[in-house]
Amino acid sequence: MPLTEAQMVQQSKLALEEYHRQGSGVAHNTVRKWADNLGTDEEHPCPR
């Protein structure tokens, strides 16, 4: 079941709070590579 807009906003807020606490994130190139493969036969797991 797709997330509602409110759920997506909440997830984004939680992720931002975690980033501020930990000071780490996923490199843009890693996310880009993952996103470029969405919907293909070679999808990768979401980077963490």
C-alpha distance matrix in Angstrom:
0.0 3.8 6.6 9.2 12.6 14.1 11.8 12.7 16.2 16.4 15.4 17.9 20.5 20.2 20.6 23.6 25.1 24.9 26.5 29.3 29.9 29.9 31.2 29.3 26.5 25.5 28.0 27.1 28.2 25.9 22.8 24.1 24.7 21.1 19.7 22.2 21.0 17.3 16.7 19.9 21.2 22.2 19.1 20.0 18.3 17.5 21.0 21.8
3.8 0.0 3.8 6.5 9.4 11.5 9.5 9.6 13.2 14.0 13.1 15.1 17.9 18.1 18.3 21.0 22.9 22.9 24.2 26.9 28.0 28.1 29.0 27.2 24.2 23.3 25.5 24.3 25.6 23.7 20.4 21.5 22.5 19.2 17.3 20.0 19.3 15.5 15.4 19.0 20.8 21.6 18.3 19.2 17.5 16.1 19.4 20.4
6.6 3.8 0.0 3.8 6.5 8.0 5.8 6.3 9.7 10.4 9.8 12.0 14.5 14.9 15.5 18.0 19.7 20.1 21.5 23.9 25.0 25.5 26.5 25.1 22.4 22.0 24.4 23.3 25.2 23.4 19.9 21.5 22.9 19.7 17.8 20.9 20.7 17.2 17.7 21.3 23.3 23.6 20.0 20.3 18.2 16.2 18.9 19.3
9.2 6.5 3.8 0.0 3.8 5.3 5.1 6.3 8.7 9.8 10.6 12.4 14.3 15.4 16.6 18.5 20.1 21.2 22.6 24.5 25.9 26.8 27.6 26.6 24.1 24.0 26.3 25.1 27.2 25.8 22.2 23.5 25.4 22.4 20.2 23.3 23.5 20.0 20.5 24.2 26.5 26.8 23.3 23.6 21.7 19.4 21.9 22.1
12.6 9.4 6.5 3.8 0.0 3.8 5.4 5.1 6.2 8.6 9.9 10.5 12.3 14.3 15.3 16.5 18.4 20.0 21.0 22.7 24.4 25.6 26.0 25.2 22.7 22.9 24.9 23.4 25.8 24.9 21.2 22.3 24.7 22.1 19.7 22.7 23.5 20.3 21.2 24.9 27.5 27.6 24.1 24.2 22.5 19.7 21.7 21.9
14.1 11.5 8.0 5.3 3.8 0.0 3.8 5.5 5.1 6.2 8.7 9.9 10.5 12.3 14.2 15.3 16.5 18.4 19.9 21.2 22.6 24.2 25.0 24.7 22.6 23.3 25.7 24.7 27.4 26.3 22.7 24.4 26.8 24.1 22.1 25.4 26.1 23.0 24.2 27.7 30.2 30.0 26.3 26.0 23.8 20.9 22.6 22.1
11.8 9.5 5.8 5.1 5.4 3.8 0.0 3.8 5.4 5.0 6.1 8.6 9.8 10.5 12.2 14.2 15.3 16.4 18.3 20.0 21.1 22.3 23.4 22.7 20.6 21.2 23.9 23.2 25.7 24.1 20.7 22.8 24.8 21.8 20.2 23.7 24.0 20.9 22.2 25.6 27.7 27.4 23.7 23.2 20.7 17.9 19.7 19.2
12.7 9.6 6.3 6.3 5.1 5.5 3.8 0.0 3.8 5.4 5.1 6.2 8.6 9.9 10.5 12.3 14.3 15.3 16.4 18.4 20.0 20.9 21.4 20.5 18.0 18.3 20.7 19.7 22.3 20.9 17.4 19.2 21.5 18.7 16.9 20.4 21.1 18.1 19.8 23.2 25.5 25.0 21.3 20.8 18.6 15.6 17.2 17.0
16.2 13.2 9.7 8.7 6.2 5.1 5.4 3.8 0.0 3.8 5.5 5.1 6.2 8.7 9.9 10.6 12.3 14.3 15.2 16.6 18.5 19.9 20.2 19.9 17.9 18.8 21.1 20.1 23.1 22.2 18.8 20.6 23.3 20.9 19.1 22.6 23.7 21.0 23.0 26.3 28.8 28.0 24.3 23.6 21.4 18.0 19.1 18.4
16.4 14.0 10.4 9.8 8.6 6.2 5.0 5.4 3.8 0.0 3.8 5.4 5.1 6.2 8.6 9.9 10.6 12.3 14.2 15.4 16.6 18.2 19.3 19.2 17.6 19.0 21.7 21.4 24.5 23.1 19.9 22.3 24.7 22.1 20.8 24.5 25.3 22.6 24.6 27.8 30.0 29.0 25.2 24.1 21.4 18.1 19.1 17.7
15.4 13.1 9.8 10.6 9.9 8.7 6.1 5.1 5.5 3.8 0.0 3.8 5.4 5.1 6.1 8.6 9.9 10.5 12.2 14.3 15.3 16.2 17.3 16.6 14.7 15.7 18.7 18.6 21.4 19.7 16.7 19.3 21.4 18.7 17.8 21.6 22.1 19.6 21.9 24.9 26.8 25.6 21.9 20.5 17.7 14.4 15.3 14.0
17.9 15.1 12.0 12.4 10.5 9.9 8.6 6.2 5.1 5.4 3.8 0.0 3.8 5.4 5.1 6.2 8.6 9.8 10.4 12.4 14.3 15.2 15.5 14.9 12.9 14.0 16.5 16.1 19.3 18.1 15.1 17.5 20.1 17.9 16.7 20.4 21.6 19.5 22.1 24.9 27.2 25.8 22.1 20.7 18.4 14.7 15.0 13.9
20.5 17.9 14.5 14.3 12.3 10.5 9.8 8.6 6.2 5.1 5.4 3.8 0.0 3.8 5.4 5.1 6.2 8.6 9.8 10.6 12.4 14.2 14.7 15.1 14.0 15.9 18.5 18.5 21.9 20.9 18.1 20.7 23.4 21.3 20.4 24.0 25.2 23.2 25.8 28.7 30.9 29.4 25.7 24.1 21.5 17.9 17.8 16.1
20.2 18.1 14.9 15.4 14.3 12.3 10.5 9.9 8.7 6.2 5.1 5.4 3.8 0.0 3.8 5.4 5.1 6.2 8.6 9.9 10.6 12.1 13.5 13.7 12.9 15.1 18.2 18.9 22.0 20.4 18.0 21.1 23.3 21.0 20.6 24.4 25.1 23.2 25.9 28.5 30.3 28.7 25.0 23.0 20.0 16.6 16.3 14.0
20.6 18.3 15.5 16.6 15.3 14.2 12.2 10.5 9.9 8.6 6.1 5.1 5.4 3.8 0.0 3.8 5.4 5.1 6.2 8.7 9.9 10.4 11.2 10.7 9.3 11.3 14.4 15.2 18.3 16.7 14.5 17.6 19.8 17.7 17.6 21.4 22.2 20.7 23.7 26.0 27.9 25.9 22.3 20.1 17.4 13.8 13.1 10.9
23.6 21.0 18.0 18.5 16.5 15.3 14.2 12.3 10.6 9.9 8.6 6.2 5.1 5.4 3.8 0.0 3.8 5.4 5.0 6.2 8.7 9.9 9.8 10.2 9.4 12.0 14.6 15.1 18.7 17.8 15.7 18.5 21.1 19.6 19.3 22.8 24.2 22.9 26.1 28.4 30.5 28.4 24.9 22.7 20.3 16.7 15.5 13.4
25.1 22.9 19.7 20.1 18.4 16.5 15.3 14.3 12.3 10.6 9.9 8.6 6.2 5.1 5.4 3.8 0.0 3.8 5.4 5.1 6.3 8.6 9.6 11.0 11.3 14.5 17.3 18.4 21.8 20.7 18.9 21.9 24.3 22.6 22.6 26.2 27.3 26.0 29.1 31.4 33.2 31.1 27.6 25.2 22.5 19.0 17.7 15.0
24.9 22.9 20.1 21.2 20.0 18.4 16.4 15.3 14.3 12.3 10.5 9.8 8.6 6.2 5.1 5.4 3.8 0.0 3.8 5.4 5.0 5.9 7.8 8.5 9.1 12.2 15.4 17.1 20.2 18.6 17.3 20.7 22.6 20.8 21.4 25.0 25.8 24.7 27.9 29.9 31.4 29.0 25.6 22.9 20.0 16.7 15.1 12.0
26.5 24.2 21.5 22.6 21.0 19.9 18.3 16.4 15.2 14.2 12.2 10.4 9.8 8.6 6.2 5.0 5.4 3.8 0.0 3.8 5.5 5.2 5.1 5.7 6.3 9.8 12.5 14.2 17.5 16.4 15.3 18.5 20.7 19.5 20.0 23.4 24.6 24.0 27.4 29.2 30.8 28.3 25.0 22.3 19.9 16.5 14.3 11.5
29.3 26.9 23.9 24.5 22.7 21.2 20.0 18.4 16.6 15.4 14.3 12.4 10.6 9.9 8.7 6.2 5.1 5.4 3.8 0.0 3.8 5.7 5.3 7.9 9.5 13.2 15.4 17.0 20.5 19.8 18.7 21.7 24.1 23.1 23.5 26.8 28.2 27.5 30.9 32.8 34.6 32.0 28.8 26.1 23.7 20.2 18.1 15.3
29.9 28.0 25.0 25.9 24.4 22.6 21.1 20.0 18.5 16.6 15.3 14.3 12.4 10.6 9.9 8.7 6.3 5.0 5.5 3.8 0.0 3.8 5.8 8.4 10.8 14.5 17.2 19.3 22.5 21.3 20.5 23.8 25.8 24.5 25.3 28.7 29.7 29.0 32.4 34.1 35.5 32.9 29.7 26.8 24.0 20.9 18.7 15.4
29.9 28.1 25.5 26.8 25.6 24.2 22.3 20.9 19.9 18.2 16.2 15.2 14.2 12.1 10.4 9.9 8.6 5.9 5.2 5.7 3.8 0.0 3.8 5.4 8.3 11.9 14.6 17.3 20.0 18.6 18.4 21.8 23.4 22.3 23.6 26.8 27.6 27.3 30.8 32.2 33.4 30.6 27.5 24.4 21.7 18.8 16.2 12.8
31.2 29.0 26.5 27.6 26.0 25.0 23.4 21.4 20.2 19.3 17.3 15.5 14.7 13.5 11.2 9.8 9.6 7.8 5.1 5.3 5.8 3.8 0.0 3.8 7.0 10.7 12.5 15.0 17.9 17.2 17.1 20.2 22.1 21.5 22.7 25.6 26.9 26.9 30.5 31.8 33.3 30.3 27.5 24.4 22.2 19.2 16.3 13.4
29.3 27.2 25.1 26.6 25.2 24.7 22.7 20.5 19.9 19.2 16.6 14.9 15.1 13.7 10.7 10.2 11.0 8.5 5.7 7.9 8.4 5.4 3.8 0.0 3.7 7.2 9.3 12.2 14.8 13.7 13.9 17.1 18.6 18.1 19.6 22.4 23.5 23.7 27.4 28.5 29.8 26.7 24.0 20.8 18.8 15.9 12.8 10.1
26.5 24.2 22.4 24.1 22.7 22.6 20.6 18.0 17.9 17.6 14.7 12.9 14.0 12.9 9.3 9.4 11.3 9.1 6.3 9.5 10.8 8.3 7.0 3.7 0.0 3.8 6.5 9.1 11.8 10.5 10.3 13.5 15.2 14.6 15.8 18.8 19.9 20.1 23.7 24.9 26.4 23.4 20.6 17.7 15.8 12.8 9.7 7.7
25.5 23.3 22.0 24.0 22.9 23.3 21.2 18.3 18.8 19.0 15.7 14.0 15.9 15.1 11.3 12.0 14.5 12.2 9.8 13.2 14.5 11.9 10.7 7.2 3.8 0.0 3.8 6.4 8.5 6.7 6.8 10.2 11.5 11.0 12.7 15.3 16.4 17.0 20.7 21.5 23.0 19.9 17.3 14.4 13.1 10.3 7.0 6.3
28.0 25.5 24.4 26.3 24.9 25.7 23.9 20.7 21.1 21.7 18.7 16.5 18.5 18.2 14.4 14.6 17.3 15.4 12.5 15.4 17.2 14.6 12.5 9.3 6.5 3.8 0.0 3.8 5.5 5.3 6.5 8.7 10.2 11.0 12.5 14.4 16.1 17.3 21.1 21.5 23.2 20.0 17.9 15.2 14.9 12.4 9.2 9.7
27.1 24.3 23.3 25.1 23.4 24.7 23.2 19.7 20.1 21.4 18.6 16.1 18.5 18.9 15.2 15.1 18.4 17.1 14.2 17.0 19.3 17.3 15.0 12.2 9.1 6.4 3.8 0.0 3.8 5.4 5.2 6.0 8.6 9.9 10.3 12.0 14.4 15.5 19.2 19.9 22.1 19.2 17.1 15.2 15.3 12.8 10.4 11.8
28.2 25.6 25.2 27.2 25.8 27.4 25.7 22.3 23.1 24.5 21.4 19.3 21.9 22.0 18.3 18.7 21.8 20.2 17.5 20.5 22.5 20.0 17.9 14.8 11.8 8.5 5.5 3.8 0.0 3.8 5.5 5.0 6.1 8.6 9.8 10.4 12.6 14.5 18.1 18.1 20.0 16.9 15.5 13.7 14.7 12.9 10.7 12.8
25.9 23.7 23.4 25.8 24.9 26.3 24.1 20.9 22.2 23.1 19.7 18.1 20.9 20.4 16.7 17.8 20.7 18.6 16.4 19.8 21.3 18.6 17.2 13.7 10.5 6.7 5.3 5.4 3.8 0.0 3.8 5.4 5.2 6.3 8.7 10.0 11.2 12.9 16.6 16.6 18.1 14.8 13.0 10.6 11.2 9.6 7.1 9.6
22.8 20.4 19.9 22.2 21.2 22.7 20.7 17.4 18.8 19.9 16.7 15.1 18.1 18.0 14.5 15.7 18.9 17.3 15.3 18.7 20.5 18.4 17.1 13.9 10.3 6.8 6.5 5.2 5.5 3.8 0.0 3.8 5.5 5.1 6.0 8.5 10.1 10.8 14.6 15.4 17.4 14.6 12.2 10.3 10.5 8.0 6.6 9.2
24.1 21.5 21.5 23.5 22.3 24.4 22.8 19.2 20.6 22.3 19.3 17.5 20.7 21.1 17.6 18.5 21.9 20.7 18.5 21.7 23.8 21.8 20.2 17.1 13.5 10.2 8.7 6.0 5.0 5.4 3.8 0.0 3.8 5.4 5.1 6.0 8.7 10.1 13.6 14.1 16.6 14.1 12.2 11.3 12.6 10.8 10.1 13.0
24.7 22.5 22.9 25.4 24.7 26.8 24.8 21.5 23.3 24.7 21.4 20.1 23.4 23.3 19.8 21.1 24.3 22.6 20.7 24.1 25.8 23.4 22.1 18.6 15.2 11.5 10.2 8.6 6.1 5.2 5.5 3.8 0.0 3.8 5.5 5.2 6.6 9.1 12.5 12.1 13.9 11.0 9.7 8.8 10.9 10.2 9.7 13.1
21.1 19.2 19.7 22.4 22.1 24.1 21.8 18.7 20.9 22.1 18.7 17.9 21.3 21.0 17.7 19.6 22.6 20.8 19.5 23.1 24.5 22.3 21.5 18.1 14.6 11.0 11.0 9.9 8.6 6.3 5.1 5.4 3.8 0.0 3.8 5.5 5.4 6.7 10.4 10.6 12.4 9.6 7.2 6.0 7.5 6.8 7.2 10.9
19.7 17.3 17.8 20.2 19.7 22.1 20.2 16.9 19.1 20.8 17.8 16.7 20.4 20.6 17.6 19.3 22.6 21.4 20.0 23.5 25.3 23.6 22.7 19.6 15.8 12.7 12.5 10.3 9.8 8.7 6.0 5.1 5.5 3.8 0.0 3.8 5.4 5.3 8.9 10.1 12.9 11.1 8.6 8.7 10.0 8.6 9.8 13.1
22.2 20.0 20.9 23.3 22.7 25.4 23.7 20.4 22.6 24.5 21.6 20.4 24.0 24.4 21.4 22.8 26.2 25.0 23.4 26.8 28.7 26.8 25.6 22.4 18.8 15.3 14.4 12.0 10.4 10.0 8.5 6.0 5.2 5.5 3.8 0.0 3.8 5.7 8.5 8.6 11.5 9.9 8.6 9.7 12.2 11.7 12.7 16.2
21.0 19.3 20.7 23.5 23.5 26.1 24.0 21.1 23.7 25.3 22.1 21.6 25.2 25.1 22.2 24.2 27.3 25.8 24.6 28.2 29.7 27.6 26.9 23.5 19.9 16.4 16.1 14.4 12.6 11.2 10.1 8.7 6.6 5.4 5.4 3.8 0.0 3.8 6.3 5.6 8.0 6.2 5.0 6.9 9.9 10.5 12.2 15.9
17.3 15.5 17.2 20.0 20.3 23.0 20.9 18.1 21.0 22.6 19.6 19.5 23.2 23.2 20.7 22.9 26.0 24.7 24.0 27.5 29.0 27.3 26.9 23.7 20.1 17.0 17.3 15.5 14.5 12.9 10.8 10.1 9.1 6.7 5.3 5.7 3.8 0.0 3.8 5.5 8.4 7.9 5.3 7.6 9.5 9.7 12.3 15.7
16.7 15.4 17.7 20.5 21.2 24.2 22.2 19.8 23.0 24.6 21.9 22.1 25.8 25.9 23.7 26.1 29.1 27.9 27.4 30.9 32.4 30.8 30.5 27.4 23.7 20.7 21.1 19.2 18.1 16.6 14.6 13.6 12.5 10.4 8.9 8.5 6.3 3.8 0.0 3.8 6.9 8.2 6.7 10.0 12.0 12.8 15.7 19.1
19.9 19.0 21.3 24.2 24.9 27.7 25.6 23.2 26.3 27.8 24.9 24.9 28.7 28.5 26.0 28.4 31.4 29.9 29.2 32.8 34.1 32.2 31.8 28.5 24.9 21.5 21.5 19.9 18.1 16.6 15.4 14.1 12.1 10.6 10.1 8.6 5.6 5.5 3.8 0.0 3.8 5.3 5.7 9.4 12.3 13.9 16.4 20.0
21.2 20.8 23.3 26.5 27.5 30.2 27.7 25.5 28.8 30.0 26.8 27.2 30.9 30.3 27.9 30.5 33.2 31.4 30.8 34.6 35.5 33.4 33.3 29.8 26.4 23.0 23.2 22.1 20.0 18.1 17.4 16.6 13.9 12.4 12.9 11.5 8.0 8.4 6.9 3.8 0.0 3.8 5.9 9.3 12.3 14.8 17.3 20.8
22.2 21.6 23.6 26.8 27.6 30.0 27.4 25.0 28.0 29.0 25.6 25.8 29.4 28.7 25.9 28.4 31.1 29.0 28.3 32.0 32.9 30.6 30.3 26.7 23.4 19.9 20.0 19.2 16.9 14.8 14.6 14.1 11.0 9.6 11.1 9.9 6.2 7.9 8.2 5.3 3.8 0.0 3.8 6.4 9.9 12.5 14.4 17.9
19.1 18.3 20.0 23.3 24.1 26.3 23.7 21.3 24.3 25.2 21.9 22.1 25.7 25.0 22.3 24.9 27.6 25.6 25.0 28.8 29.7 27.5 27.5 24.0 20.6 17.3 17.9 17.1 15.5 13.0 12.2 12.2 9.7 7.2 8.6 8.6 5.0 5.3 6.7 5.7 5.9 3.8 0.0 3.8 6.8 9.0 11.4 14.9
20.0 19.2 20.3 23.6 24.2 26.0 23.2 20.8 23.6 24.1 20.5 20.7 24.1 23.0 20.1 22.7 25.2 22.9 22.3 26.1 26.8 24.4 24.4 20.8 17.7 14.4 15.2 15.2 13.7 10.6 10.3 11.3 8.8 6.0 8.7 9.7 6.9 7.6 10.0 9.4 9.3 6.4 3.8 0.0 3.8 6.4 8.2 11.6
18.3 17.5 18.2 21.7 22.5 23.8 20.7 18.6 21.4 21.4 17.7 18.4 21.5 20.0 17.4 20.3 22.5 20.0 19.9 23.7 24.0 21.7 22.2 18.8 15.8 13.1 14.9 15.3 14.7 11.2 10.5 12.6 10.9 7.5 10.0 12.2 9.9 9.5 12.0 12.3 12.3 9.9 6.8 3.8 0.0 3.8 6.2 8.9
17.5 16.1 16.2 19.4 19.7 20.9 17.9 15.6 18.0 18.1 14.4 14.7 17.9 16.6 13.8 16.7 19.0 16.7 16.5 20.2 20.9 18.8 19.2 15.9 12.8 10.3 12.4 12.8 12.9 9.6 8.0 10.8 10.2 6.8 8.6 11.7 10.5 9.7 12.8 13.9 14.8 12.5 9.0 6.4 3.8 0.0 3.8 6.5
21.0 19.4 18.9 21.9 21.7 22.6 19.7 17.2 19.1 19.1 15.3 15.0 17.8 16.3 13.1 15.5 17.7 15.1 14.3 18.1 18.7 16.2 16.3 12.8 9.7 7.0 9.2 10.4 10.7 7.1 6.6 10.1 9.7 7.2 9.8 12.7 12.2 12.3 15.7 16.4 17.3 14.4 11.4 8.2 6.2 3.8 0.0 3.8
21.8 20.4 19.3 22.1 21.9 22.1 19.2 17.0 18.4 17.7 14.0 13.9 16.1 14.0 10.9 13.4 15.0 12.0 11.5 15.3 15.4 12.8 13.4 10.1 7.7 6.3 9.7 11.8 12.8 9.6 9.2 13.0 13.1 10.9 13.1 16.2 15.9 15.7 19.1 20.0 20.8 17.9 14.9 11.6 8.9 6.5 3.8 0.0
